[in-house]
Amino acid sequence: MVFSSPVFLFLFLPLTLICNLILSLQKNIKLNNICLLFFSIIFYAYGSLTFLPILLISIVINYILSIFVDKCDDKKQKKIFFIVAIALNVLMLFVYKYLNLFSGFILGKDNATNIILPIGISFYTFQVISYQVDVYRGEVRYCDNIIDFALFAMLFAQLIAGPIVRYKTIERELKSRTVTFESFSYGIQRFMIGFAKKIVFANALGKVSDLAFASLNEHQLGKLFTVIVVICYSIQIYLDFSAYSDMAIGIGKMLGFNFDENFNLPFIAKSITEFWKRWHISLSSFFRDYVYIPLGGSRKGLFRTCINLTIVFVLSGFWHGASFNFLFWGLYNAFFIVIERLINTKHKIYVFETIRVIYVFVVWNIGMILFRLETIDEVKLLVDGFINGPSFNMWSREVLSTIINPYFIVIFILSIIYITPFFKNVKDYLYKFRYGYIAVDLVVVILFIYAIFEMLTTGYNPFIYFRF
């Protein structure tokens, strides 16, 4: 079940909110948590009933092991329980996400395993890993109620595609939370913004990029259209994923939970390093706190720092997908991160901010080619079309009619504007006026209603990060 589906929007979400509000008024937090857990199980089972037992078994095992980790007085035994907990989570992630890749690489494609990837496994596994580490470090006590722990691990708002929520972020809210009119109304607005961003903008860009990439073997892309398609995909994945985070944060607010922001205008970053501090923040902070810093961070010299950064981005690449193009994508990002670290360490180079932003945009978009195309042959076809192809090239009529029409052009321009602070600045400016809030809310409602009509009239509605 996806947030941008009729069954979620018109049935699942209203029922969940009604039950949550009734139980919130009764101030029965235990029953409220049981209710939300029940709806979360239904949510996951709707799209992945086969893999529900795996999620539930993971929750039970992690809950039991965290008790031993927290209560064990012997440091050696405590460490053993901790290592077992981490090893089991990593093993589960490896078997379901990476065994196909490595078995195919070692035994050949014909003898490779064919294990289906459970929905959301990358997200909920990282959540429970962060919990185990925090318990081991003594930053949080173990959760004393398995219902609360299960709700933390599989709350439907962030179960499928994040953000990756840490236990200490919502620990208090699992025990006591309130839903105010202000938080509920903000949650509604945030959800509607994300919904419209996904349906109206991300889907329009995605349709063009999907059609173009699918036609690589049949039509050589010209220089101009190659650039347009790559930019479409790059912005689509940002709008798609940030839209899901917007909706998740909005739903959390309506339920009484406060999730951390997951994106912060990454395309205004002036370096790739800064970009990753603004992009998928929950994942970046996970690797920073649980991989980079334990490896030594930047405390053991420049060479070791560069090695640690490379390890982090290789792991980040593999986290996104079980294919070697993601490994290359991780190494690609690591290369620029390391170069920036070397330059900043040895020489202070000051460049106009606009040039630095353009540099980041170009580097990121080139990287998106590796992110999107899984084989070297596909990359060669795209690059060859850009280098040797004509400036303009006639695609199939379907692709051409999709990209050369007033509606797409308007969406493309608005999407380019959206990745800048322009709309945020306009909203903040309008909020200074007496009726500014009403004007903003009216625009959001109109876009939301339009997005509903789009959802009901089109069958194109992918969520990119479901594959991860």
C-alpha positions as CSV (number, residue, x, y, z in Angstrom):
1,M,0.0,0.0,0.0
2,V,1.4,3.4,-1.0
3,F,0.4,6.7,0.4
4,S,-0.6,7.9,-3.1
5,S,-3.2,5.2,-3.6
6,P,-7.0,5.5,-3.4
7,V,-7.3,2.7,-0.8
8,F,-4.8,4.5,1.5
9,L,-6.2,8.0,1.0
10,F,-9.9,7.3,1.2
11,L,-10.0,4.2,3.5
12,F,-6.9,3.4,5.5
13,L,-5.8,6.8,6.6
14,P,-9.2,8.2,7.6
15,L,-10.0,5.0,9.7
16,T,-6.6,5.2,11.4
17,L,-6.9,8.9,12.2
18,I,-10.4,8.5,13.5
19,C,-9.4,5.6,15.8
20,N,-6.3,7.5,16.9
21,L,-8.2,10.7,17.7
22,I,-10.8,8.8,19.7
23,L,-8.2,7.0,21.8
24,S,-6.2,10.2,22.2
25,L,-9.2,11.9,23.7
26,Q,-9.6,9.0,26.1
27,K,-5.9,9.3,27.0
28,N,-5.4,5.5,26.8
29,I,-1.9,5.3,25.4
30,K,-1.6,1.5,25.7
31,L,-4.8,0.9,23.7
32,N,-3.8,3.6,21.3
33,N,-0.4,1.9,20.6
34,I,-2.1,-1.4,20.1
35,C,-4.5,0.2,17.7
36,L,-1.7,1.8,15.7
37,L,0.3,-1.4,15.7
38,F,-2.8,-3.2,14.3
39,F,-3.2,-0.7,11.5
40,S,0.6,-0.9,10.8
41,I,0.3,-4.7,10.5
42,I,-2.6,-4.3,8.1
43,F,-0.7,-1.7,6.1
44,Y,2.4,-4.0,5.7
45,A,0.3,-7.1,5.1
46,Y,-1.7,-5.4,2.3
47,G,1.4,-5.1,0.2
48,S,3.6,-7.9,1.5
49,L,1.7,-10.5,3.5
50,T,4.3,-13.2,2.6
51,F,7.1,-11.2,4.3
52,L,5.1,-10.1,7.4
53,P,6.4,-13.0,9.5
54,I,10.0,-12.0,8.7
55,L,9.3,-8.5,10.1
56,L,7.5,-9.8,13.2
57,I,10.3,-12.4,13.9
58,S,12.9,-9.6,13.5
59,I,11.0,-7.5,16.0
60,V,10.7,-10.3,18.6
61,I,14.3,-11.3,18.3
62,N,15.6,-7.7,18.6
63,Y,13.4,-7.0,21.5
64,I,14.6,-10.0,23.5
65,L,18.3,-9.4,22.6
66,S,18.1,-5.7,23.6
67,I,16.9,-6.8,27.1
68,F,20.0,-9.0,27.5
69,V,22.3,-6.2,26.1
70,D,20.8,-3.7,28.5
71,K,20.6,-5.8,31.7
72,C,23.8,-7.8,31.4
73,D,26.3,-6.6,33.9
74,D,29.2,-8.6,32.5
75,K,30.9,-6.5,29.8
76,K,32.0,-9.5,27.8
77,Q,28.6,-11.1,27.8
78,K,27.0,-7.8,27.0
79,K,29.3,-7.4,24.0
80,I,28.5,-10.9,22.8
81,F,24.7,-10.3,23.0
82,F,25.3,-7.0,21.1
83,I,27.4,-8.7,18.4
84,V,24.8,-11.4,18.0
85,A,22.0,-8.8,17.6
86,I,23.9,-6.8,15.0
87,A,25.1,-10.0,13.1
88,L,21.5,-11.4,12.9
89,N,20.2,-8.1,11.5
90,V,23.1,-7.8,9.0
91,L,22.7,-11.5,8.0
92,M,19.0,-11.0,7.4
93,L,19.6,-8.0,5.2
94,F,22.4,-9.8,3.3
95,V,20.3,-12.9,2.6
96,Y,17.2,-11.1,1.4
97,K,18.9,-8.2,-0.4
98,Y,22.4,-9.2,-1.5
99,L,22.5,-13.0,-1.8
100,N,21.1,-12.9,-5.3
101,L,23.8,-10.5,-6.4
102,F,26.8,-12.4,-4.9
103,S,25.5,-15.9,-5.8
104,G,25.1,-14.7,-9.4
105,F,28.6,-13.2,-9.3
106,I,30.2,-16.4,-7.9
107,L,28.1,-19.1,-9.5
108,G,26.9,-17.4,-12.6
109,K,23.5,-15.9,-13.4
110,D,22.0,-19.3,-14.3
111,N,22.8,-20.7,-10.9
112,A,22.0,-17.5,-8.9
113,T,19.4,-17.6,-6.1
114,N,16.1,-15.9,-6.7
115,I,15.1,-14.4,-3.4
116,I,12.4,-11.7,-3.4
117,L,13.2,-8.5,-1.5
118,P,10.8,-7.8,1.3
119,I,9.3,-4.3,1.2
120,G,11.0,-1.8,3.6
121,I,13.6,-4.2,4.9
122,S,16.5,-1.7,4.4
123,F,14.6,0.9,6.5
124,Y,13.3,-1.2,9.4
125,T,16.5,-3.2,9.7
126,F,18.6,0.0,10.0
127,Q,16.1,1.3,12.6
128,V,16.5,-1.7,14.9
129,I,20.3,-1.7,14.4
130,S,20.4,1.9,15.6
131,Y,18.3,0.9,18.6
132,Q,20.6,-1.9,19.5
133,V,23.7,0.3,19.2
134,D,22.1,3.0,21.3
135,V,21.1,0.5,24.0
136,Y,24.6,-1.0,24.0
137,R,26.1,2.5,24.4
138,G,23.8,3.3,27.2
139,E,22.2,6.2,25.3
140,V,18.7,4.7,25.8
141,R,17.3,2.0,28.1
142,Y,15.7,-1.1,26.5
143,C,12.0,-0.7,25.6
144,D,10.1,-2.4,28.4
145,N,7.0,-3.1,26.3
146,I,7.1,-5.2,23.2
147,I,4.0,-3.4,21.8
148,D,5.8,-0.1,22.0
149,F,8.9,-1.6,20.5
150,A,7.0,-3.2,17.6
151,L,5.3,0.2,17.0
152,F,8.7,1.9,16.9
153,A,9.9,-0.7,14.4
154,M,6.9,-0.8,12.1
155,L,4.8,2.3,12.4
156,F,3.2,2.5,9.0
157,A,4.0,6.2,8.6
158,Q,7.7,5.5,8.0
159,L,7.8,1.7,7.6
160,I,8.2,1.4,3.8
161,A,10.5,4.3,2.8
162,G,11.6,6.1,5.9
163,P,12.8,8.4,7.2
164,I,14.9,6.1,9.4
165,V,13.6,6.9,12.9
166,R,15.7,6.4,16.0
167,Y,14.2,5.0,19.1
168,K,15.4,7.9,21.2
169,T,13.6,10.4,18.9
170,I,10.1,9.0,19.7
171,E,10.8,7.2,23.0
172,R,8.7,9.7,25.0
173,E,5.9,9.8,22.4
174,L,5.5,6.0,22.7
175,K,4.7,6.5,26.4
176,S,2.8,9.8,26.2
177,R,1.7,12.0,23.3
178,T,-0.9,14.5,22.5
179,V,-2.4,15.7,19.2
180,T,-3.2,19.4,19.2
181,F,-5.2,21.3,16.6
182,E,-2.0,23.0,15.5
183,S,0.0,19.8,15.1
184,F,-2.9,18.1,13.3
185,S,-3.5,20.9,10.9
186,Y,0.2,21.2,10.2
187,G,0.3,17.4,9.6
188,I,-2.6,17.7,7.1
189,Q,-0.9,20.5,5.2
190,R,2.4,18.7,5.1
191,F,0.8,15.5,3.9
192,M,-1.1,17.4,1.1
193,I,2.1,19.1,0.0
194,G,3.9,15.8,-0.2
195,F,1.0,14.1,-2.0
196,A,0.8,16.9,-4.6
197,K,4.6,17.0,-5.0
198,K,4.5,13.2,-5.7
199,I,1.5,13.0,-8.0
200,V,1.7,16.2,-10.0
201,F,5.4,16.8,-10.3
202,A,7.4,13.7,-9.6
203,N,5.2,11.4,-11.7
204,A,5.2,13.8,-14.7
205,L,9.0,13.9,-14.7
206,G,9.2,10.2,-14.1
207,K,7.0,9.4,-17.0
208,V,9.4,11.2,-19.4
209,S,12.6,9.7,-17.9
210,D,11.1,6.1,-17.9
211,L,10.1,6.3,-21.5
212,A,13.4,7.8,-22.6
213,F,15.6,5.3,-20.7
214,A,13.4,2.4,-21.9
215,S,14.0,3.5,-25.5
216,L,17.8,3.6,-25.3
217,N,18.3,0.5,-27.3
218,E,16.0,1.8,-30.1
219,H,16.7,5.5,-30.3
220,Q,19.9,7.4,-29.8
221,L,19.3,10.4,-27.5
222,G,20.6,13.7,-28.8
223,K,22.6,16.1,-26.7
224,L,19.8,18.3,-25.6
225,F,17.3,15.5,-24.7
226,T,20.0,13.5,-22.9
227,V,20.5,16.5,-20.6
228,I,16.8,17.0,-20.1
229,V,16.1,13.3,-19.4
230,V,18.9,13.1,-16.8
231,I,17.7,16.3,-15.1
232,C,14.2,14.9,-15.1
233,Y,15.3,11.7,-13.4
234,S,17.4,13.5,-10.9
235,I,14.7,15.9,-9.9
236,Q,12.1,13.2,-10.0
237,I,13.9,11.0,-7.5
238,Y,14.3,14.1,-5.2
239,L,10.6,15.0,-5.5
240,D,9.5,11.4,-5.2
241,F,11.5,10.6,-2.0
242,S,11.1,14.0,-0.3
243,A,7.4,13.8,-1.1
244,Y,7.2,10.5,0.8
245,S,9.1,12.0,3.7
246,D,6.7,15.0,3.7
247,M,3.7,12.6,3.9
248,A,5.4,10.5,6.5
249,I,6.2,13.6,8.7
250,G,2.7,14.8,8.1
251,I,1.1,11.5,9.2
252,G,3.4,11.4,12.2
253,K,2.2,14.9,13.2
254,M,-1.5,13.8,12.9
255,L,-0.8,10.8,15.1
256,G,1.2,12.7,17.7
257,F,4.8,11.8,16.6
258,N,7.5,14.2,15.6
259,F,9.9,12.8,13.0
260,D,13.1,14.6,12.0
261,E,13.4,16.3,8.6
262,N,14.9,14.1,5.9
263,F,15.7,16.7,3.3
264,N,16.8,20.3,3.4
265,L,17.0,21.8,0.0
266,P,20.0,19.7,-1.2
267,F,20.3,21.4,-4.6
268,I,21.4,24.7,-3.0
269,A,24.5,22.9,-1.5
270,K,27.9,24.3,-2.5
271,S,29.8,21.0,-2.2
272,I,29.0,17.3,-2.5
273,T,29.9,17.1,1.2
274,E,27.2,19.7,2.0
275,F,24.8,18.0,-0.4
276,W,24.9,14.8,1.6
277,K,24.2,16.7,4.8
278,R,21.0,17.9,3.2
279,W,20.0,14.7,1.2
280,H,18.4,11.7,2.9
281,I,19.5,13.1,6.3
282,S,18.3,10.1,8.3
283,L,20.5,7.8,6.3
284,S,23.5,10.1,6.2
285,S,23.3,10.6,10.0
286,F,23.0,6.8,10.5
287,F,26.2,6.2,8.6
288,R,27.9,9.1,10.3
289,D,27.0,8.0,13.9
290,Y,27.2,4.2,13.5
291,V,29.9,3.7,10.8
292,Y,32.1,6.7,10.2
293,I,32.7,7.8,13.8
294,P,33.3,4.3,15.1
295,L,35.8,3.8,12.3
296,G,37.7,6.8,13.7
297,G,36.0,9.6,11.8
298,S,38.4,12.4,11.1
299,R,40.4,11.8,14.3
300,K,43.2,9.6,12.9
301,G,44.8,11.6,10.2
302,L,43.8,12.7,6.7
303,F,44.6,9.4,5.0
304,R,42.5,7.4,7.4
305,T,39.7,10.0,7.1
306,C,39.6,9.5,3.3
307,I,39.5,5.7,3.8
308,N,36.6,6.0,6.3
309,L,34.7,8.3,3.9
310,T,35.1,5.8,1.1
311,I,33.9,2.9,3.2
312,V,30.8,4.9,4.2
313,F,29.9,5.8,0.6
314,V,30.5,2.3,-0.7
315,L,28.1,1.0,2.0
316,S,25.7,3.8,1.2
317,G,25.8,2.8,-2.5
318,F,25.1,-0.8,-1.7
319,W,22.3,0.1,0.8
320,H,20.5,1.7,-2.1
321,G,20.5,-1.4,-4.3
322,A,22.0,-4.9,-4.8
323,S,23.7,-4.3,-8.0
324,F,27.2,-3.2,-9.0
325,N,26.1,0.1,-10.5
326,F,25.2,1.2,-6.9
327,L,28.8,0.3,-5.9
328,F,30.1,2.5,-8.6
329,W,27.7,5.2,-7.7
330,G,29.0,5.1,-4.1
331,L,32.6,5.2,-5.2
332,Y,31.7,8.1,-7.5
333,N,30.4,10.1,-4.6
334,A,33.3,9.1,-2.4
335,F,35.7,10.4,-5.0
336,F,34.3,13.9,-4.9
337,I,33.9,13.8,-1.1
338,V,37.6,12.9,-0.7
339,I,38.8,15.5,-3.2
340,E,36.8,18.2,-1.4
341,R,38.3,17.0,1.9
342,L,41.8,17.2,0.5
343,I,41.3,20.6,-1.1
344,N,39.7,22.1,2.1
345,T,42.5,20.6,4.2
346,K,45.5,21.8,2.2
347,H,44.2,24.8,0.3
348,K,41.4,27.2,1.0
349,I,39.8,27.9,-2.4
350,Y,37.0,30.4,-2.6
351,V,34.7,30.3,-5.6
352,F,31.6,32.2,-6.4
353,E,28.7,30.5,-4.7
354,T,26.6,30.2,-7.9
355,I,29.5,28.4,-9.6
356,R,29.8,26.0,-6.7
357,V,26.0,25.3,-6.7
358,I,26.2,24.6,-10.5
359,Y,29.2,22.3,-9.9
360,V,27.2,20.2,-7.4
361,F,24.2,20.1,-9.7
362,V,26.3,18.8,-12.6
363,V,28.2,16.3,-10.5
364,W,25.0,14.9,-8.9
365,N,23.2,14.6,-12.2
366,I,26.1,12.7,-13.8
367,G,26.0,10.4,-10.8
368,M,22.3,9.8,-11.4
369,I,23.2,8.0,-14.6
370,L,25.0,5.4,-12.6
371,F,22.2,5.3,-10.2
372,R,19.5,4.7,-12.8
373,L,21.3,2.5,-15.4
374,E,22.3,-1.0,-14.2
375,T,24.6,-2.1,-17.0
376,I,27.7,-0.7,-18.6
377,D,26.1,-1.1,-22.0
378,E,23.2,1.2,-21.1
379,V,25.6,3.8,-19.8
380,K,27.6,3.6,-23.0
381,L,24.4,4.1,-25.1
382,L,23.5,7.2,-23.1
383,V,27.0,8.7,-23.2
384,D,27.4,7.9,-26.9
385,G,24.1,9.6,-27.6
386,F,25.3,12.7,-25.8
387,I,28.8,12.8,-27.3
388,N,28.2,11.6,-30.9
389,G,24.4,12.2,-31.3
390,P,22.9,15.3,-32.9
391,S,21.9,18.3,-30.8
392,F,18.3,17.3,-31.5
393,N,17.0,13.9,-32.2
394,M,13.6,12.6,-33.0
395,W,12.4,10.0,-30.5
396,S,9.4,7.7,-30.7
397,R,6.2,9.6,-31.0
398,E,5.2,8.6,-27.5
399,V,8.3,10.1,-25.9
400,L,8.2,13.1,-28.1
401,S,4.5,13.8,-27.4
402,T,5.2,13.5,-23.7
403,I,8.1,15.9,-23.5
404,I,7.1,18.5,-26.1
405,N,3.8,19.8,-24.8
406,P,2.9,22.9,-22.7
407,Y,1.8,20.9,-19.6
408,F,5.2,19.1,-19.2
409,I,7.1,22.3,-19.9
410,V,5.3,24.1,-17.1
411,I,5.8,21.2,-14.7
412,F,9.5,21.0,-15.7
413,I,10.0,24.7,-15.0
414,L,8.1,24.6,-11.8
415,S,10.1,21.6,-10.6
416,I,13.4,23.4,-11.3
417,I,12.1,26.4,-9.3
418,Y,10.9,24.1,-6.5
419,I,14.4,22.7,-5.8
420,T,15.5,26.3,-5.0
421,P,14.4,28.2,-1.9
422,F,12.0,30.3,-4.0
423,F,8.7,28.8,-2.9
424,K,9.8,28.5,0.7
425,N,10.8,32.2,0.7
426,V,7.4,33.1,-0.9
427,K,5.6,31.1,1.8
428,D,7.6,32.7,4.6
429,Y,6.9,36.1,3.1
430,L,3.1,35.5,2.8
431,Y,3.0,34.3,6.4
432,K,4.0,37.9,7.5
433,F,0.6,39.1,6.3
434,R,-2.7,38.7,8.1
435,Y,-4.3,36.5,5.5
436,G,-1.1,34.9,4.3
437,Y,-1.8,31.6,5.9
438,I,-5.1,31.4,4.2
439,A,-3.6,32.1,0.8
440,V,-1.0,29.4,1.3
441,D,-3.5,26.9,2.6
442,L,-5.8,27.6,-0.4
443,V,-3.0,27.0,-2.9
444,V,-2.1,23.7,-1.1
445,V,-5.8,22.5,-1.1
446,I,-6.2,23.3,-4.8
447,L,-3.0,21.4,-5.6
448,F,-4.1,18.5,-3.4
449,I,-7.5,18.3,-5.1
450,Y,-5.9,18.4,-8.5
451,A,-3.5,15.7,-7.4
452,I,-6.4,13.5,-6.4
453,F,-7.9,13.8,-9.9
454,E,-4.5,12.9,-11.4
455,M,-4.2,9.9,-9.1
456,L,-7.7,8.6,-10.1
457,T,-7.2,9.2,-13.9
458,T,-3.7,7.9,-14.4
459,G,-2.2,4.5,-13.8
460,Y,1.4,5.8,-13.6
461,N,2.3,6.0,-9.9
462,P,5.6,4.5,-9.0
463,F,7.6,5.0,-5.7
464,I,11.3,4.8,-6.6
465,Y,12.5,4.0,-3.1
466,F,10.3,1.0,-2.7
467,R,12.9,-1.0,-4.6
468,F,15.5,-0.2,-1.9
